Structure formats: C-alpha cells, structure tokens
Amino acid sequence: MKVHTEYLTFKTDEQYEMVHITPEVEAIVRRSGVDDGLCFVSPMHITAAIYVNDNEDGLIEDIGVWLEKLAPRWPGYKHHRTGEDNGDAHLKALLLHHETTLPVTHGRLDLGTWQRVFYAEFDGQRAKRVIVKVMGVGKS
C-alpha cells in the first residue's frame, strides 16, 4: 500500500469564498503514484469546509445564500463572548462537509460528470492549509 500526503495553502481575498480545487487535487493524485485507492481532502481549520458539487456560478451563489439564511452574520452568537466574531463561520462550516473522501481509479480521481471539489472559506483573508492524503495500491 502507498500513502502520499501533500498540503495546499489558501489565502482568500474575501472573508467568504468558494475555491474550485479539483485541478490541484488531481495533480496530487497523479504525483502520488496510487493507481487504485482513496483520496482524502480536509481543511485543517474549523471555519472552512470541503465539498463536492457542480462548478456552476449560479449554484455557488445559491449555496452562499442558503448558508447565510441558516447561519447568518449576527453579533449575538455566544461564541462572540470569547472575543471572536466568527460564530457564523463555524456554523457554516458544519453545514457543509468538513472533509471528503474520493475514489481513485486508474491513477485519477473517479468523479461523476459534474462533480468538482471545492474549498469553502468562511473566515478568510489569512493563510490556511488543506491536507490531501492519497492511499491505495500502485500499478502492478
């Protein structure tokens, strides 16, 4: 069994941002030498998320509107008593997937036709890491 780990770093321009990362994850899978296995992708921060969906601008905007309705920016979160002001960012991250595990087949991500991988940032404008771990068997 092979295990390959790399880290991606993102510093978004905006506080809230959805970043399409499929090409970066695919490149890591290729470098891993894994032919058949799994690719685990996880942000190493509690105010960010990884999710899989369509890379369509309207849908990405709809996801942002939906998240804002469920976890709006609001000064009354109890978390803010700690001096932080990002209570909504923690809740938004919970609503999306914290991590995802993707299949690797024949040395490539085995995604559906419209499936793409996204990094969702809810407390941005500073550097944050994402771990990408590829595990499986190499070509026989």
SVG drawing of the C-alpha trace seen along z (x, -y; Angstrom):
<svg xmlns="http://www.w3.org/2000/svg" viewBox="-32 -42 36 48">
<polyline fill="none" stroke="black" stroke-width="0.4" points="0.0,0.0 1.1,-3.5 0.4,-6.6 1.1,-10.1 0.4,-13.4 0.6,-16.9 -0.8,-20.2 -2.4,-23.1 -2.4,-26.6 -5.1,-29.1 -5.3,-32.8 -8.6,-34.0 -9.2,-37.7 -12.6,-37.6 -13.9,-36.5 -16.3,-34.1 -15.1,-32.4 -15.7,-29.1 -12.5,-28.0 -12.5,-25.3 -9.6,-23.0 -10.2,-20.0 -7.2,-20.6 -4.9,-20.9 -6.3,-17.7 -6.0,-15.8 -2.3,-16.8 -1.6,-15.4 -3.3,-12.2 -1.1,-11.9 2.0,-12.6 1.1,-10.0 1.6,-7.0 -1.6,-5.4 -3.5,-3.5 -6.5,-2.3 -7.5,-3.8 -8.9,-6.8 -8.1,-10.5 -9.0,-12.2 -9.3,-16.0 -9.8,-18.0 -9.3,-21.6 -7.1,-21.9 -9.3,-24.7 -12.7,-24.7 -14.1,-27.7 -13.6,-26.1 -15.1,-23.1 -14.5,-20.8 -17.5,-19.8 -18.2,-18.2 -20.7,-19.8 -21.2,-21.4 -18.8,-24.2 -21.6,-26.5 -21.6,-30.1 -25.4,-30.3 -25.3,-27.2 -22.2,-28.5 -24.1,-31.8 -27.2,-29.8 -25.1,-27.8 -23.8,-31.0 -27.3,-32.5 -28.6,-29.2 -25.7,-29.2 -26.3,-32.8 -30.0,-32.1 -29.2,-29.1 -26.2,-30.7 -26.4,-34.5 -23.8,-37.0 -25.1,-38.1 -23.5,-39.7 -25.4,-37.7 -23.6,-34.3 -22.4,-33.2 -19.1,-32.3 -18.5,-36.1 -18.2,-36.3 -14.7,-34.9 -13.7,-38.0 -14.1,-36.2 -16.6,-37.5 -16.8,-34.4 -19.6,-32.3 -21.4,-32.2 -18.2,-30.8 -18.1,-27.8 -21.8,-27.1 -21.5,-27.5 -18.5,-25.0 -20.7,-22.5 -23.4,-22.8 -21.0,-21.7 -18.8,-18.7 -15.7,-19.1 -13.9,-16.7 -14.4,-14.4 -13.1,-11.0 -12.9,-10.5 -12.3,-7.3 -9.1,-6.9 -9.3,-4.6 -6.5,-4.1 -4.4,-6.8 -7.1,-9.5 -9.9,-10.9 -13.0,-9.0 -15.6,-11.7 -19.1,-11.9 -19.7,-14.1 -20.4,-17.3 -18.6,-16.6 -15.9,-19.1 -14.0,-19.6 -14.3,-23.0 -12.6,-24.6 -15.2,-26.7 -13.7,-29.5 -15.9,-31.3 -13.3,-33.3 -10.7,-34.1 -8.1,-36.6 -5.3,-34.6 -3.3,-31.6 -5.0,-28.2 -3.9,-24.7 -5.8,-21.7 -4.4,-18.2 -4.7,-15.9 -3.9,-12.2 -3.9,-9.6 -3.9,-5.9 -4.0,-2.8 -2.1,-0.5 0.3,-1.4 0.2,0.2 1.1,3.9"/>
</svg>
